Amino acid sequence: MEISFRAVIPSLPFILQGVGVTLQLVIFSIMIGLVLGIVLSLLKISRIKPLMAVASIYTSIFRGTPLILQLVLIYFGLPQLFGVDLGELPSAILALGLNSAAYISEIIRAGILAVEKGQTEASMALGIPYRNMMQSIILPQAFKNTLPALINEFTALTKESAVVTVTGTADIMRRSIIVGAQNYRYFETLLIAGVIYYVLVTGISLVGKYIENKFAVSD
């Protein structure tokens, strides 16, 4: 079968418009994932057993079920149960953010536990409040220790964001499928989508390496 990009090149601008949608998904999902992930990680290392249990159950559920299931439950389930229709993009952002938080919480928890206990003991001996200690001493070091793992999570989230096409969100993948259906050139359009995702992921990886090197130099 002949492979030709002539029929799909005119639709390239339409596909590229999905980059903005995908970036919105990734950026806002990361923000939700980071904030909620930090909260969950702090709950997991707390000494309050009910809070530890809540954080552990949350992580277990979101890591133990498919992302696409979580997405469709939010998109179709919320209107059915509560009459709340968030729309395609907000539903996708919420699902990706909640899912990412489960993984980020484990990454940050490991980073916190990797910080020398002597620093925590010294802070407590100096009378530094727990909140200030975490905010100014422990969490910055935890982020530094876990930066490579966090970058990996962000790149994975960029690729996983393609699942939002099932709810009709006009991201890169959805637009590529639409163009493929119009021209009967699925291979070519999906190949273009793959190249775009590869460029995005590579860009995030390069930015991550740059930040890692900056932290290394600061040492």
C-alpha positions in Angstrom: 0.0 0.0 0.0 1.3 3.5 -0.9 2.4 5.8 1.9 2.0 9.4 1.0 1.9 12.6 3.1 0.5 14.8 0.4 -3.1 14.4 1.5 -2.3 15.2 5.1 0.2 18.0 4.9 -2.6 20.7 4.4 -4.1 19.5 7.7 -0.9 19.8 9.6 -1.8 23.2 11.1 -5.0 21.6 12.4 -3.1 18.8 14.1 -0.5 21.3 15.5 -3.3 23.2 17.2 -3.6 20.2 19.4 -0.2 20.9 20.9 -1.6 23.8 22.9 -4.4 21.6 24.2 -1.8 18.9 25.2 0.4 21.4 26.9 -2.5 22.7 28.9 -3.3 19.2 30.0 0.2 18.5 31.0 0.9 21.8 32.8 -2.3 22.0 34.8 -2.2 18.2 35.6 1.4 18.6 36.9 0.3 21.5 39.1 -2.5 19.4 40.6 -0.3 16.4 40.9 2.5 18.3 42.6 0.3 20.0 45.1 -1.8 17.0 46.0 1.3 14.7 45.8 3.1 16.8 48.4 0.1 16.7 50.7 -0.3 12.9 50.3 3.4 12.4 50.9 3.2 14.4 54.2 0.2 12.4 55.3 2.1 9.2 54.6 5.0 10.1 56.9 2.7 11.5 59.6 2.1 9.7 62.8 -1.6 10.0 62.6 -2.8 6.6 61.4 -6.2 7.6 59.9 -4.4 10.2 57.7 -1.8 7.6 56.7 -4.5 5.2 55.8 -6.4 7.7 53.7 -3.2 8.6 51.8 -2.3 4.9 51.3 -5.8 4.0 50.1 -5.8 6.9 47.7 -2.5 5.9 46.2 -3.5 2.2 46.0 -6.7 3.0 44.1 -5.2 5.4 41.6 -2.2 3.3 41.0 -4.2 0.1 40.8 -6.8 1.1 38.3 -6.4 2.1 34.6 -6.1 5.9 33.9 -8.6 5.6 31.1 -11.2 4.2 33.6 -10.6 7.1 36.0 -11.0 9.5 33.1 -14.3 8.2 31.9 -15.6 7.9 35.5 -15.0 11.6 36.0 -16.3 12.6 32.6 -19.4 10.4 32.5 -19.9 9.7 36.2 -19.9 13.1 37.7 -22.9 14.3 35.6 -24.8 11.1 36.4 -24.2 11.2 40.2 -24.0 14.9 41.0 -25.3 16.7 37.9 -21.8 18.3 37.5 -20.5 18.4 33.9 -17.0 19.7 34.0 -16.5 19.5 30.2 -13.9 17.7 28.2 -10.7 19.6 29.1 -11.3 20.2 32.8 -12.3 16.5 33.2 -9.1 15.4 31.5 -7.0 17.7 33.6 -8.6 16.5 36.8 -8.2 12.8 35.9 -4.6 13.2 34.9 -3.8 15.4 37.9 -5.4 13.0 40.4 -3.6 10.0 38.8 -0.3 11.8 38.7 -0.6 12.8 42.4 -0.6 9.1 43.5 2.8 8.5 41.8 4.3 11.9 42.7 3.4 11.3 46.4 5.5 8.1 46.4 8.4 9.9 44.7 8.4 12.8 47.2 7.9 10.5 50.2 11.0 8.5 49.1 12.8 11.8 48.7 11.8 13.0 52.2 12.9 9.7 53.8 16.2 10.0 51.9 17.1 13.3 53.7 19.4 12.7 56.7 17.5 12.2 59.9 20.1 14.4 61.6 18.7 17.5 59.9 15.2 16.8 61.3 16.6 16.2 64.7 18.7 19.4 64.6 15.7 21.4 63.4 13.6 20.1 66.3 16.3 20.7 68.8 16.5 24.4 67.6 12.8 24.7 68.1 12.0 25.2 64.4 8.2 24.6 63.8 7.4 21.4 61.8 5.8 23.4 59.0 8.8 25.7 58.6 11.2 22.8 58.8 9.4 20.9 56.0 9.0 24.0 53.8 12.5 25.4 54.2 14.7 22.5 54.9 13.3 19.0 54.1 11.1 19.5 51.0 13.8 21.5 49.0 16.3 18.6 49.6 13.6 16.0 48.8 12.8 17.8 45.5 16.5 17.9 44.6 16.9 14.1 45.4 13.8 13.2 43.4 14.2 15.5 40.4 15.1 12.8 37.9 12.1 10.7 39.0 9.8 13.7 38.8 11.0 14.5 35.3 10.3 10.9 34.3 6.8 11.3 35.7 6.2 14.5 33.7 7.4 12.9 30.5 5.2 9.8 31.2 2.2 12.2 31.8 2.8 13.9 28.5 2.5 10.5 26.7 -0.4 9.3 28.8 -2.3 12.5 28.0 -3.2 10.9 24.7 -5.9 8.8 26.4 -8.1 11.9 26.6 -9.1 11.4 23.0 -11.7 8.9 24.2 -13.7 11.8 25.7 -13.4 13.9 22.5 -10.8 16.3 23.8 -9.2 18.0 20.8 -5.6 17.1 21.6 -2.9 16.0 19.2 -4.1 12.4 19.1 -7.8 13.3 18.6 -7.0 15.8 15.8 -4.8 13.2 14.1 -7.5 10.6 14.1 -10.0 13.2 12.7 -7.6 14.0 9.8 -7.0 10.3 9.3 -10.7 9.6 9.0 -11.2 12.4 6.5 -8.3 11.3 4.2 -8.2 7.6 5.0 -4.6 8.1 5.9 -4.4 6.9 9.4 -0.8 5.7 9.3 0.6 9.0 8.0 -1.4 11.2 10.5 -0.6 9.0 13.5 3.0 8.9 12.5 3.0 12.7 12.5 1.3 12.6 16.0 4.1 10.3 17.2 6.8 12.7 16.0 5.0 15.6 17.7 4.8 13.7 21.0 8.4 12.6 20.7 9.5 16.3 20.2 7.5 17.3 23.3 8.9 14.5 25.5 12.4 15.2 24.3 12.0 18.9 25.1 10.8 18.1 28.6 13.7 15.7 29.1 16.2 18.4 28.0 14.7 21.0 30.3 14.9 18.4 33.1 18.6 17.7 32.4 19.3 21.4 32.3 17.7 21.9 35.8 19.5 18.9 37.1 22.8 20.3 35.9 22.0 23.7 37.5 21.4 21.9 40.9 24.6 19.9 40.5 26.6 23.1 39.9 25.0 24.8 42.9 26.5 22.0 45.1 
